[in-house]
Amino acid sequence: MALVDRSPTAVRTAIAGATSSPHRLLPSRKLFENEETSVDRSDPIRPWLRKINKSMDELVRNPTADVCNHLKNLLEECIKKFGGKDPYKNNIRLLKIWIIYGDLIGDMEKVFTFLEERGQFGKEALLYEAYTSFLISKENLVEADRIYRLGISRNAEPLDRLKETHMLFCHKSLHIIVKPEPDLEADQPKSSELPSSIDPWSNSTMTSLLQKLDPNMKKYRGFHRSNKSYEGKVSLTSQNISRNKVVELVGNMKYQIKGCAGSGGFAQVYKAIVDGNAEEVVALKVQNPGFPWEFYMYRQLDGRISGDERLNFGYAHRMHLYSDLSVVVCDYLPNGTLQDAINSHVVTNHHMDEVLCMYYTIQMLYMLETLHGVGLIHGDFKPNNLLVRYPRELTEDMFNDQNRSWRSQGLCLIDWGRGIDLSLFPDGTVFHGDCRTSGFRCVQMQENMKWKYQVDTYGLCVIVHMMLHGTYMSIEKKVNVDGSCHYQPKSTLRRYWKVELWKNLFHTLLNFHSNEGSDVPVLKSLREPFEEYLCGNRQLLSKLIQLLQKQKGSLCSA
């Protein structure tokens, strides 16, 4: 998208809007009241604020095409001058200028999409309020509700104000907003009210969600669709594609296959290079039949998580969707999976060293804190879906970083086909249904109870058990003195381990049955003691660096 739209159509739209409704800009003018006098006189943006205010006042008094064009040019020039520069690119004053511009051209969707792609103002409630106001004016209430929830999931500030305006919106339009239909299995009684729980993976739920999301999918960056079946010269459903074969896909993209990178029950993954560029290596995930849900989840990650934290969750560059199959183009990471790292210790009859287990446990806890904090659930949290990453330089200094940036440099969570976006369901929704993945069925699935975040946290417990013991986790149900029960792993912890930390981790997560609110505070309370213990011991850090270097050498060479 261009920075600003100078097309004749956009100009005519702005002129028509201004001349037909002279008070159209009043809401935006309120955004700017007293703004030019509230900043330092030496601030370079101050003269621009004064000019914009003056031009808006003139437009209200004299709503002509010339005045409208003058204001539009002022806004475009100001955005070009300050839009990509510190300290303005994330300054609330620049956001207000963007909102005035979107209001003037009558297309806040274009503004919102552009700012999303650049990762600007995602933490500002004003952005979501402005865009939802535009959507409401277009009577697109379903999308307005989604945008409100998106801002709330990102903890946009001021959060209380955003929640309040969303609540008012819901109160006024509850009878119009259509939520995704719940799973209606044949053996369940039909009801006019939404059920207390939904199977998020049932065919009916997924079909309903994808049908409702379909109109918006084409707006996502990198989405290419053909209504025809794939008829390329290279078969994508074959188990073996010859090396160096070139695959041409909808969207005029070419990929040269370099080998098979993995396969499973639902997909085949190939290593490839893009348009003959050996420096651009990607992974092609082919699914038959086509399944765009995973691409949708990747775009939600893009929108809700930023900075170093985003590196924890993989990237999808493009989706090529046909009537019979789909291809998701993702980053290719060459270092293997956490399952590979665990297996490398098992084959030598040694368990993973405790300090290395702590390192990856901290990474996974932080990963789920981030994910659950923005209203997303992975749904298939296992070591095969965690790609191993290594910092460019392994030094003790990186662990002294006050921002703890090393927490985002060890693992990358992929495979989002079972991901759950909580914003698509009514508040308070919990889930039933079975992941049917042997060894990773949470307590709630085993006991036929409702679940929410436990599908991920149980997976974390299994992975930790695999790292510590080299085996999958078996649990047992123990009766407490008061008659209540608790769950615990059958395996015992070694005496020379940091037993209280591991015991607390397993006990807390295996017995966390509440589906109310968020589990982020619990995850954080578990992570911080591990971090304090690891980062506070130079001897442990030195050992960890040696183990990571050794692991990198053995896995990468393999």
C-alpha positions in Angstrom: 0.0 0.0 0.0 1.2 3.5 -0.8 1.7 5.9 2.1 -1.1 8.1 1.0 -3.6 7.7 -1.8 -3.4 10.5 -4.4 -5.7 8.8 -6.8 -8.5 10.9 -8.4 -11.1 8.5 -6.9 -9.9 9.2 -3.3 -9.8 12.9 -3.9 -13.3 12.9 -5.3 -14.5 10.8 -2.4 -13.0 13.3 0.1 -14.4 16.3 -1.8 -17.9 14.7 -2.0 -17.9 13.9 1.7 -16.7 17.4 2.7 -19.1 19.3 0.5 -22.1 17.2 1.4 -21.5 17.2 5.1 -19.7 20.3 6.4 -19.6 19.1 10.0 -18.2 15.7 9.1 -14.8 16.5 10.5 -16.0 17.7 13.9 -15.2 14.4 15.7 -11.6 14.6 14.4 -11.3 18.2 15.2 -12.0 17.4 18.9 -9.0 15.1 18.8 -6.8 18.1 18.0 -8.2 20.7 20.4 -5.4 22.6 22.2 -2.8 20.1 20.8 -0.6 22.6 19.1 -0.3 24.6 22.4 0.5 21.6 24.5 3.9 20.9 23.0 7.3 22.5 23.3 7.5 25.6 21.0 10.8 24.2 19.6 9.1 21.0 18.6 9.3 20.7 14.7 5.8 19.2 14.5 4.2 22.3 16.2 3.9 24.5 13.1 2.3 21.6 11.3 -0.3 21.1 14.1 -1.1 24.8 13.9 -1.6 24.7 10.1 -3.8 21.5 10.3 -6.0 23.1 12.9 -6.4 26.2 10.9 -7.2 24.3 7.7 -9.8 22.2 9.5 -11.5 25.3 10.9 -11.5 26.7 7.4 -13.1 23.5 6.0 -15.9 23.7 8.5 -16.6 27.4 7.5 -16.0 26.9 3.8 -16.4 23.2 2.7 -15.1 23.6 -0.9 -13.0 21.2 -3.0 -10.0 23.6 -2.8 -10.1 23.8 1.0 -10.5 20.0 1.2 -7.6 19.4 -1.1 -5.4 21.8 0.8 -6.1 20.0 4.1 -5.5 16.6 2.5 -2.1 17.8 1.1 -1.1 19.2 4.5 -1.9 15.9 6.2 0.0 13.8 3.6 3.0 16.0 3.8 3.0 15.9 7.6 2.7 12.1 7.5 5.6 11.8 5.1 7.8 14.1 7.1 7.2 12.6 10.5 5.6 9.2 9.9 8.7 7.0 10.0 10.9 9.0 12.3 11.6 8.8 16.0 10.2 10.1 18.3 7.1 10.7 16.2 6.3 7.3 14.6 4.7 6.1 17.8 3.6 9.5 19.0 -0.1 9.9 19.8 -0.2 13.2 17.9 0.8 11.4 14.7 -2.0 8.9 15.3 -4.4 11.7 15.5 -3.2 13.1 12.2 -3.7 9.7 10.6 -7.2 9.6 12.0 -8.0 13.0 10.6 -6.6 11.8 7.3 -8.7 8.6 7.3 -11.8 10.7 8.2 -11.1 13.1 5.4 -10.7 10.5 2.7 -13.6 8.4 4.1 -11.5 5.3 4.4 -10.3 4.5 7.9 -9.9 0.9 6.8 -7.0 1.8 4.6 -5.4 3.7 7.4 -5.9 0.9 9.9 -4.5 -1.7 7.5 -1.5 0.4 6.7 -0.7 1.0 10.4 -1.2 -2.6 11.2 1.3 -3.6 8.5 3.9 -1.2 9.9 3.2 -2.3 13.5 2.3 1.3 14.6 0.0 2.3 17.4 -1.2 -1.2 18.3 -1.1 -0.3 22.0 -3.3 2.9 21.5 -7.0 2.5 22.3 -7.7 5.6 20.1 -6.8 3.6 17.0 -9.4 0.9 17.6 -12.0 3.5 18.7 -11.5 5.5 15.5 -11.7 2.4 13.2 -14.7 0.9 15.0 -16.5 4.3 14.7 -15.9 4.1 10.9 -17.1 0.5 10.8 -20.2 1.3 12.8 -21.0 4.2 10.3 -20.8 1.5 7.6 -23.1 -0.8 9.6 -20.4 -3.4 9.7 -21.1 -4.3 13.4 -19.5 -7.8 13.4 -16.2 -6.4 12.2 -16.5 -3.5 14.7 -16.9 -6.0 17.5 -13.9 -8.0 16.3 -11.7 -4.8 16.3 -12.8 -3.8 19.8 -11.8 -7.3 21.0 -8.5 -7.1 19.1 -7.6 -3.8 20.9 -8.6 -5.3 24.3 -6.6 -8.4 23.7 -3.6 -6.2 23.0 -4.2 -4.3 26.3 -4.4 -1.0 24.3 -4.3 2.0 26.6 -6.4 3.4 28.2 -7.7 -0.1 28.5 -10.6 0.7 30.9 -11.9 3.3 28.4 -11.7 0.9 25.5 -13.5 -1.8 27.5 -16.2 0.7 28.5 -16.9 1.8 24.9 -17.0 -1.8 23.8 -19.5 -2.6 26.5 -21.7 0.3 25.4 -21.4 -0.9 21.8 -22.4 -4.4 22.8 -25.3 -3.2 24.8 -26.7 -1.2 21.9 -26.1 -3.7 19.1 -26.3 -7.1 20.8 -29.3 -8.1 18.8 -27.5 -7.5 15.6 -24.0 -8.9 16.1 -23.8 -12.5 14.9 -21.3 -14.7 16.8 -19.9 -17.8 15.3 -22.3 -20.6 15.5 -21.6 -23.2 18.2 -20.9 -26.8 17.5 -24.3 -28.5 17.2 -23.6 -32.2 17.4 -26.5 -34.5 16.5 -26.8 -35.8 20.1 -27.0 -32.3 21.7 -30.3 -30.6 22.3 -30.9 -27.5 20.2 -31.3 -24.2 22.1 -31.8 -20.6 21.2 -29.0 -19.7 23.6 -25.3 -20.2 23.1 -24.1 -23.3 24.9 -21.6 -23.1 27.8 -19.0 -25.0 25.9 -18.0 -25.5 22.3 -15.8 -28.1 20.5 -13.4 -25.7 18.7 -12.2 -28.4 16.3 -15.4 -30.0 15.1 -16.2 -29.7 11.4 -19.3 -27.6 12.1 -17.4 -25.1 14.2 -14.5 -24.8 11.8 -16.8 -24.5 8.8 -18.9 -21.8 10.4 -15.9 -19.8 11.5 -14.2 -20.0 8.1 -17.4 -19.0 6.3 -17.7 -15.9 8.5 -14.0 -15.0 8.1 -13.9 -15.7 4.3 -14.8 -12.1 3.2 -11.8 -10.7 5.3 -9.3 -13.4 4.3 -8.5 -11.7 0.9 -7.5 -8.5 2.8 -4.7 -10.3 4.6 -1.2 -9.6 3.2 0.1 -12.5 1.1 -3.3 -14.2 0.6 -3.7 -15.7 -3.0 -6.7 -17.7 -4.0 -7.9 -19.6 -7.0 -11.4 -21.1 -7.3 -9.9 -23.8 -9.5 -8.1 -27.0 -8.4 -4.3 -27.0 -8.6 -3.2 -28.1 -12.1 0.5 -27.4 -11.9 3.1 -29.6 -13.6 4.6 -30.7 -10.3 2.3 -32.8 -8.2 2.1 -31.4 -4.7 0.3 -34.4 -3.3 3.1 -36.8 -4.1 5.1 -38.1 -1.2 8.3 -37.4 -3.1 8.9 -34.4 -5.3 12.2 -34.4 -7.2 14.8 -31.9 -6.1 15.0 -28.7 -8.0 11.6 -29.0 -9.5 9.9 -25.6 -9.8 6.4 -25.2 -8.5 4.3 -22.3 -9.9 1.4 -21.2 -7.6 -1.4 -18.7 -7.8 -0.2 -15.2 -7.2 2.6 -15.6 -9.8 5.0 -17.1 -7.3 7.6 -19.7 -8.1 9.3 -22.0 -5.6 12.2 -24.4 -6.3 11.9 -27.6 -4.2 15.1 -28.5 -2.3 13.9 -31.5 -0.4 11.3 -32.8 2.1 11.5 -31.0 5.5 8.8 -33.2 7.2 5.5 -34.9 6.9 2.5 -35.8 9.1 -1.0 -37.1 9.0 -2.4 -33.8 7.7 0.4 -32.1 5.7 3.7 -32.4 3.7 6.4 -29.8 4.3 9.1 -29.0 1.7 12.2 -26.9 1.8 12.3 -24.5 -1.1 13.8 -21.3 -2.4 11.8 -18.4 -3.8 12.0 -17.3 -7.4 15.5 -18.8 -7.8 17.0 -16.7 -4.9 19.2 -19.1 -2.9 19.2 -16.6 -0.1 15.4 -16.8 0.4 14.8 -20.2 1.9 11.2 -21.1 3.0 9.1 -24.0 4.1 6.1 -25.0 1.9 3.4 -26.7 4.0 1.0 -28.5 1.6 -2.4 -29.6 2.9 -5.0 -31.6 1.1 -7.9 -30.5 1.2 -7.1 -26.8 1.6 -7.2 -25.3 5.0 -6.8 -21.5 5.4 -7.3 -21.5 9.2 -3.6 -21.7 9.9 -2.9 -18.7 7.8 -5.6 -16.8 9.6 -3.9 -17.7 13.0 -0.6 -16.4 11.7 -2.1 -13.1 10.7 -3.7 -12.8 14.2 -0.2 -13.3 15.7 1.1 -10.6 13.4 -1.6 -8.2 14.6 -1.5 -8.9 18.3 2.2 -9.6 19.1 5.1 -7.3 18.3 8.8 -6.9 18.9 11.1 -9.7 19.9 8.1 -11.7 21.3 6.8 -12.1 17.8 9.9 -14.2 16.9 8.6 -17.0 19.2 5.7 -17.9 17.0 6.9 -18.4 13.4 5.9 -16.4 10.3 3.7 -17.1 7.3 4.7 -15.1 4.3 2.0 -16.2 1.9 -1.0 -18.6 1.5 -1.8 -20.1 -1.9 -5.3 -21.5 -1.7 -6.9 -23.7 -4.3 -10.2 -25.6 -4.3 -8.5 -28.9 -3.5 -5.4 -28.0 -1.6 -3.5 -25.1 0.1 0.2 -24.1 0.5 1.4 -22.0 3.4 4.8 -20.4 2.9 6.6 -20.1 6.2 10.1 -19.4 7.5 12.5 -22.3 7.3 14.6 -22.9 10.4 17.4 -25.5 10.0 18.1 -26.4 13.6 15.6 -29.1 14.1 12.9 -29.4 16.8 12.9 -29.7 20.5 11.9 -33.3 19.9 15.1 -33.8 18.1 17.0 -32.3 21.0 15.3 -34.6 23.5 15.9 -37.6 21.3 19.6 -36.7 20.9 19.9 -37.3 24.7 17.7 -40.4 24.8 19.8 -42.3 22.2 22.9 -41.9 24.4 20.9 -43.1 27.5 21.3 -39.7 29.1 18.5 -37.3 30.1 18.8 -33.6 29.2 20.8 -31.7 31.8 18.6 -29.9 34.3 20.0 -26.4 33.4 19.1 -27.0 29.8 15.6 -28.1 30.9 15.2 -24.9 32.9 16.3 -22.8 29.9 13.6 -24.3 27.6 11.0 -24.3 30.4 11.4 -20.6 30.9 11.1 -20.1 27.2 7.9 -22.1 27.0 6.3 -20.5 30.0 7.0 -17.0 28.6 5.7 -18.1 25.2 2.3 -19.2 26.7 2.2 -16.0 28.8 2.5 -14.0 25.6 0.1 -16.1 23.6 -2.7 -16.5 26.2 -2.3 -12.8 27.1 -3.6 -11.8 23.6 -6.5 -14.3 23.5 -4.9 -17.0 21.5 -4.5 -20.8 22.3 -2.1 -23.0 20.3 -4.0 -26.2 20.8 -1.2 -28.6 19.8 1.6 -27.7 22.1 4.2 -30.5 21.7 8.0 -30.8 21.1 7.5 -31.6 17.4 6.0 -28.1 16.9 8.8 -26.3 18.7 11.7 -25.4 16.4 15.0 -24.8 18.1 16.7 -21.4 17.7 20.1 -20.2 18.8 21.2 -16.6 19.6 23.9 -15.3 17.3 26.3 -15.0 20.2 26.1 -17.2 23.3 27.5 -15.2 26.1 26.8 -14.7 29.8 26.1 -11.0 29.1 22.9 -11.8 27.2 21.4 -13.3 30.4 22.2 -10.0 32.2 19.9 -8.1 29.8 17.3 -6.4 32.0 14.7 -6.9 29.2 15.4 -10.6 29.3 15.5 -10.7 25.5 17.1 -14.1 25.6 13.6 -15.5 26.4 12.7 -15.0 22.8 15.8 -16.6 21.3 15.5 -20.3 22.0 12.3 -21.7 20.5 9.8 -21.0 17.8 6.2 -22.4 18.0 4.8 -23.5 14.6 1.8 -25.5 13.2 -1.2 -23.4 14.0 -3.9 -25.6 12.4 -5.5 -26.3 15.8 -5.1 -22.7 17.1 -8.1 -21.1 18.9 -8.9 -17.4 18.6 -10.9 -16.6 21.8 -12.1 -13.3 20.3 -14.3 -15.2 17.9 -16.3 -16.7 20.7 -18.6 -15.1 23.3 -17.0 -14.0 26.5 -16.8 -16.8 29.0 -16.8 -19.6 26.5 -15.1 -22.8 27.5 -14.4 -25.8 25.4 -15.0 -29.5 25.2 -13.7 -32.0 22.7 -10.6 -34.2 22.5 -7.3 -33.3 20.8 -6.8 -37.1 20.3 -3.1 -36.7 20.4 -1.7 -39.6 22.5 0.2 -38.4 25.5 -1.0 -34.8 25.3 -4.7 -35.2 26.3 -5.0 -32.8 29.3 -6.6 -33.8 32.6 -9.9 -32.2 31.6 -10.1 -34.2 28.4 -9.2 -37.4 30.3 -11.9 -36.7 32.9 -14.5 -35.3 30.4 -14.4 -31.8 31.9 -14.5 -28.4 30.3 -11.1 -26.9 29.4 -9.6 -23.7 28.1 -5.9 -22.9 28.5 -5.2 -26.3 29.9 -4.8 -27.8 26.4 -1.5 -25.8 26.2 -0.3 -25.9 29.8 -0.7 -29.7 29.9 1.4 -30.0 26.8 4.1 -27.9 28.5 4.1 -30.3 31.5 4.5 -33.3 29.1 7.4 -31.6 27.3 9.1 -30.7 30.6 8.7 -34.4 31.7 10.2 -35.6 28.4 13.2 -33.3 28.9 13.8 -34.3 32.5 13.0 -38.1 32.2 13.3 -38.9 28.5 9.8 -40.4 28.5 6.2 -39.3 28.0 4.3 -38.3 31.2 1.9 -40.6 33.0 -0.2 -39.0 35.7 -2.0 -40.4 38.8 -4.9 -39.2 40.8 -4.2 -38.9 44.5 -6.8 -38.3 47.3 -6.1 -35.5 49.7 -6.8 -35.6 53.5 -9.9 -33.5 53.1 -11.3 -35.8 50.5 -10.4 -33.7 47.4 -8.1 -35.0 44.7 -5.0 -33.8 43.0 -3.0 -35.0 40.0 0.7 -35.6 39.8 3.3 -37.3 37.5 4.0 -40.9 38.4 7.8 -40.4 37.9 9.8 -39.1 40.8 12.1 -36.2 40.7 15.8 -36.7 41.3 17.1 -35.5 44.7 19.8 -33.4 43.3 17.4 -31.4 41.0 15.8 -28.2 42.1 12.9 -30.3 43.3 10.7 -27.5 44.8 10.6 -25.6 41.5 9.7 -28.6 39.4 7.2 -30.0 41.9 5.5 -26.6 42.0 5.3 -26.4 38.2 3.7 -29.8 37.8 1.3 -29.4 40.8 0.1 -26.0 39.8 -0.5 -26.7 36.1 -1.9 -30.2 36.5 -4.4 -29.0 39.1 -5.4 -25.7 37.5 -9.0 -26.3 36.7 -10.4 -22.8 36.7 -11.6 -21.5 33.3 -12.4 -18.0 34.6 -10.1 -15.2 33.6 -6.6 -15.5 32.3 -3.9 -18.0 33.4 -1.1 -15.4 32.6 -0.5 -14.5 36.3 -0.1 -18.2 37.2 2.4 -18.8 34.3 4.4 -15.7 35.3 4.5 -16.8 38.9 6.0 -20.1 37.8 8.5 -18.6 35.4 10.1 -16.0 37.6 11.6 -18.4 40.2 13.2 -20.4 37.5 14.7 -17.2 36.0 15.9 -15.9 39.3 17.6 -19.2 40.0 19.2 -19.6 36.6 20.3 -16.0 35.9 21.6 -15.5 39.5 24.2 -18.3 39.2 27.2 -17.6 36.9 28.3 -21.2 37.1 24.9 -22.4 35.8 25.0 -19.9 33.0 28.5 -20.9 32.0 27.3 -24.6 31.9 24.2 -23.7 30.0 26.2 -21.9 27.3 28.5 -24.9 26.9 25.5 -27.2 26.6 23.8 -25.0 24.0 27.0 -24.8 21.9 27.4 -28.6 22.1 23.8 -29.2 21.2 24.0 -26.8 18.3 27.1 -28.5 16.9 25.6 -32.0 17.1 22.1 -31.2 15.8 23.1 -28.8 13.1 25.8 -31.2 11.8 23.2 -34.0 11.8 
